[in-house]
Amino acid sequence: MSQTVKTVKIPTKARFCYTPKNEDEEKHLEVLESLLKDKRRGDWSLVAEIVGIPAMSAKQAFFRVFQKHHFEVAEALKQVIDNRKELLMK
């Protein structure tokens, strides 16, 4: 008999490319994780329009902490999420 081969890939949780070294960096990572929880489909394309880079580059910049465009992307994602929450409250 042949062996059963698993062909279904289990999605892995996206990880940030950074290890915090002090308390401020740990707080920054917590903020990033909370933004990631509130993110919805299509937000990366909106962030990309705001920052002026491709959507996949915006996503990678978000996960690469303290790299080029990271802070702009994080701020733009926060702005997109806040705008959505504000519109839902109306």
N, C-alpha and C positions, 0 to 999 in steps of 0.2 A: 504494500500500500504506500501511496505517496504521502508526504507530509503536508499539512495544511500551512499555507503561507499567508501571513497577515498582510493585506494590501492597503488597509486603512491607516492613514497617517493621523496621529493624535496631534492636534495643534498645541504648540508650546506657548507659554505666556511670554509676551514681549518683555524683554528686560532692558533696563537702562544701562548704558555703557559707562558706569561710574560707580565707584565705591566711596561712600561719604567718609570724610576724615575728621569732621568736627560737627558740632551741634547745628550750626547754620545750614550746612550742606544736607544734613538729615531732614531738616525742616523743608528745604527746597525739594528734596525727593518726595516727601509726603504731599506737598502741593502738586507736584507733577502726577503722582498716582491718583490724587483726587480729580485732577483735570481729565486724566485718562478714563476714569470711571464715568464721568459726565459726558464724554465725547460720544457723538452719534455718527451714523453713516453720512458721509458727505462733508464732514467738518474739515477734513484735510484739504479738500479742494477749495473751500472758502478761505482757509488759512493761507493756502498757496497764493490765492488772488491778492490777499492783503499784503503779504510779504513780498510777492513778486518772484517766486521760485516755483518749480514744478511740485505737484502734490506729493510724489514719493520722496523728493528731497526735503520737503517740509516734515514729513513723518520721520525720516531718518535724523533730521536735525533735532527734532523733539527728543528722540531716544538717546542721542549722543550729547550728554550733559556737558556744558561748558565748552562746546565747540562752536564753529561758525554758524550763525543764524539761530542758535538755540534759544536765546532769550527773546528774540523777535518772534519766533514761532510760538513759544510758550505764552507770551503776552497776547498774540493774535488769537490763539486757541481760547484763552480766558475770555477775550472780548467776544468771540463767536458764541461761547456757551452763555455768557451773561446776557447777550442780546436775545438769544433764544428763550432764556428764562423770563426775561422782561416781556417779550411778546406773548408768552404763554400766560402771564399773569393778567394781561389786559382782557 
